[in-house]
Amino acid sequence: MTPNRGGRPTKFSAELGETIIDLLRQSVPRREIAARVGVGWRTLQEWLRRGRAGEEGFSTWAERFDLVAGLIREQRIEESWQRQEAESKERWQRFKAARQRWWLERLGPCEYWRRRLGWLASRGRWVAYHRTIERLREEGFRINDAP
């Protein structure tokens, strides 16, 4: 490698660059990566700056580093969206269950299920309608099949 402008040779090598990229793939934070390979965080940032500027010896490594960092960032974003979507579905299910309990208390089971089946039939939700009929039969309700 070429020495730094001040004259001291750089610690950077192809092997060290591979170690850094391997640690990055394991989602190790950049400051910890620098500590593990025995350099300062600013030194790691300087190597990346030099690579992005196209300096020989650093440029290919910096491109790979940025590629891996981008993939990890996309993966984290996707995982975050999946978590938020799962939490949202769970909140919606809790809300629906609470709403059903509230109406059951006020209307009683017979009136609630009569209205619920009427609502499903009026909107053509036949799969849900028949599933509800089966559920009510399993719970011991007597059901007339006609909507």
C-alpha positions as CSV (number, residue, x, y, z in Angstrom):
1,M,0.0,0.0,0.0
2,T,1.0,3.6,-0.4
3,P,2.0,5.5,2.7
4,N,-0.3,8.2,4.1
5,R,0.5,11.8,3.1
6,G,2.4,12.2,6.4
7,G,4.7,9.3,5.6
8,R,3.6,6.5,8.0
9,P,2.6,3.4,6.0
10,T,-1.1,2.4,6.2
11,K,-2.2,-0.7,8.1
12,F,-4.7,-1.4,5.4
13,S,-4.2,-4.7,3.5
14,A,-6.4,-6.9,1.4
15,E,-6.7,-9.4,4.3
16,L,-7.7,-6.6,6.7
17,G,-10.2,-5.3,4.2
18,E,-11.8,-8.8,4.0
19,T,-11.9,-9.0,7.7
20,I,-13.7,-5.7,7.8
21,I,-16.3,-6.8,5.2
22,D,-16.8,-10.1,7.0
23,L,-17.5,-8.2,10.3
24,L,-19.9,-5.8,8.4
25,R,-21.8,-8.9,7.0
26,Q,-22.3,-10.0,10.7
27,S,-23.9,-6.6,11.3
28,V,-21.2,-5.4,13.6
29,P,-21.3,-1.6,14.0
30,R,-18.6,0.4,12.2
31,R,-17.0,1.7,15.4
32,E,-16.8,-1.8,16.8
33,I,-15.3,-3.1,13.5
34,A,-12.6,-0.4,13.7
35,A,-11.8,-1.4,17.3
36,R,-11.7,-5.2,16.5
37,V,-9.2,-4.7,13.6
38,G,-7.1,-2.3,15.7
39,V,-7.6,1.0,14.0
40,G,-9.5,4.1,15.0
41,W,-13.0,4.8,13.7
42,R,-11.7,7.9,11.8
43,T,-9.0,5.7,10.1
44,L,-11.8,3.4,8.9
45,Q,-13.7,6.4,7.6
46,E,-10.5,7.7,5.9
47,W,-10.0,4.4,4.1
48,L,-13.6,4.5,2.9
49,R,-13.1,8.2,1.7
50,R,-9.9,7.3,-0.1
51,G,-11.6,4.3,-1.8
52,R,-14.6,6.3,-2.8
53,A,-12.2,8.9,-4.3
54,G,-10.8,6.1,-6.5
55,E,-7.4,5.7,-4.8
56,E,-5.7,2.5,-5.9
57,G,-5.8,-0.2,-3.3
58,F,-8.8,1.1,-1.6
59,S,-11.4,1.6,-4.4
60,T,-12.4,-2.0,-5.0
61,W,-12.6,-2.6,-1.3
62,A,-14.7,0.5,-0.7
63,E,-17.1,-0.5,-3.5
64,R,-17.6,-3.9,-1.9
65,F,-18.0,-2.3,1.6
66,D,-20.7,0.0,0.3
67,L,-22.5,-2.8,-1.5
68,V,-22.6,-5.0,1.6
69,A,-23.6,-2.0,3.8
70,G,-26.4,-1.3,1.3
71,L,-27.7,-4.8,1.3
72,I,-27.6,-4.9,5.1
73,R,-29.5,-1.6,5.2
74,E,-32.2,-3.0,2.9
75,Q,-32.5,-6.1,5.0
76,R,-33.0,-4.1,8.1
77,I,-35.6,-1.9,6.5
78,E,-37.5,-5.0,5.3
79,E,-37.3,-6.6,8.7
80,S,-38.6,-3.4,10.3
81,W,-41.5,-3.3,7.8
82,Q,-42.4,-6.9,8.6
83,R,-42.3,-6.3,12.3
84,Q,-44.5,-3.2,11.9
85,E,-46.9,-5.1,9.7
86,A,-47.2,-8.0,12.2
87,E,-47.8,-5.5,15.1
88,S,-50.4,-3.7,13.0
89,K,-52.2,-7.0,12.3
90,E,-52.1,-7.9,15.9
91,R,-53.5,-4.6,17.0
92,W,-56.3,-4.9,14.5
93,Q,-57.2,-8.4,15.7
94,R,-57.3,-7.1,19.3
95,F,-59.5,-4.3,18.2
96,K,-61.9,-6.6,16.4
97,A,-62.1,-8.9,19.4
98,A,-62.8,-6.0,21.8
99,R,-65.5,-4.7,19.4
100,Q,-67.1,-8.1,19.2
101,R,-67.1,-8.4,23.0
102,W,-68.7,-5.0,23.4
103,W,-71.5,-5.7,20.9
104,L,-72.1,-9.2,22.4
105,E,-72.6,-7.6,25.8
106,R,-75.0,-5.0,24.5
107,L,-77.1,-7.1,22.1
108,G,-76.8,-10.6,23.5
109,P,-75.5,-13.6,21.5
110,C,-78.6,-14.3,19.4
111,E,-79.1,-10.8,18.2
112,Y,-75.4,-10.1,17.6
113,W,-75.0,-13.2,15.4
114,R,-78.2,-12.6,13.6
115,R,-77.0,-9.1,12.7
116,R,-73.5,-10.3,11.9
117,L,-74.8,-13.0,9.5
118,G,-77.1,-10.4,7.9
119,W,-74.1,-8.1,7.4
120,L,-72.0,-10.8,5.8
121,A,-74.8,-11.9,3.5
122,S,-75.6,-8.3,2.4
123,R,-72.0,-7.8,1.3
124,G,-71.7,-11.2,-0.4
125,R,-69.1,-12.4,2.0
126,W,-70.2,-16.0,1.6
127,V,-67.0,-17.8,2.7
128,A,-67.1,-15.9,6.0
129,Y,-70.8,-16.4,6.3
130,H,-70.5,-20.2,6.0
131,R,-67.5,-20.3,8.3
132,T,-69.5,-18.4,10.9
133,I,-72.5,-20.7,10.5
134,E,-70.2,-23.7,11.1
135,R,-68.6,-22.0,14.1
136,L,-72.0,-21.3,15.6
137,R,-73.2,-24.8,15.1
138,E,-70.1,-26.1,16.8
139,E,-70.9,-23.9,19.8
140,G,-74.4,-25.3,20.0
141,F,-76.5,-22.6,18.2
142,R,-79.5,-23.7,16.1
143,I,-79.1,-22.1,12.7
144,N,-81.5,-21.7,9.7
145,D,-79.2,-21.7,6.6
146,A,-81.2,-19.2,4.6
147,P,-79.6,-15.7,4.8
